[in-house]
């Protein structure tokens, strides 16, 4: 019911929600009612006299709800309530949104950095991943070998899995990766999930033998009938 009241305020055009706040909504970790209440406060001013009765009437909320929201937002570090003595010596309460803008600026910076990191990660080709895994540049011949894997139907997911297997075994050459892909192709593996299922099956069939280390799995000595 409270959220409906606040949403009605939005419909009436009494306050606006900037697009960046919509984009950061999930990172606020606030209930919808408190989020909308906080946004309403940003529409008043960066610092204003706290009048809970006026807020209660304007937002059609109970006085108790207003006080609960303000207390929680203060505890969470979104707003700050300062008590100031005016010229007549009367104590007045002011709500400051300085903490809100500081938090939002940090969230925006983190969001931009995260998106940039994701874009960079998406731009990485399988050649980049192999070079990164081997911790060295790959030469033109190696690029042709990788290209041939792709042309022969090996997915980037499977090639990446073979790279991981190669690196975990302390090897950094394409010949080893090629042998792994060849063995996986014989077994009909198409995805990394297929590989993991194959490992699990191999280990289950040999429960009575010495426990195998996941990363020391020897694909080349495992010849299934």
QUIFENKA-V874346 format. One line per field, one symbol per residue. ss: DSSP state (@ for helix, = for strand, . for the rest). A space follows every 50 residues. Layout:
ss = ???
This chain:
ss = .@@@@@@@@@@.......@@@@@@@@@@...@@@@@@@@@@@....===. .@@@@@@@@...@@@@@@@@@@@@@....======.....======.@@@ @@@@@@@@@@@@@@@@@@@@@@@..@@@@@@@@@.....@@@@@@@@@@@ @....@@@@@@@@@@@@@.....@@@@@@@@@@@@@@....@@@@@@@@@ @@@@.........@@@..@@@....
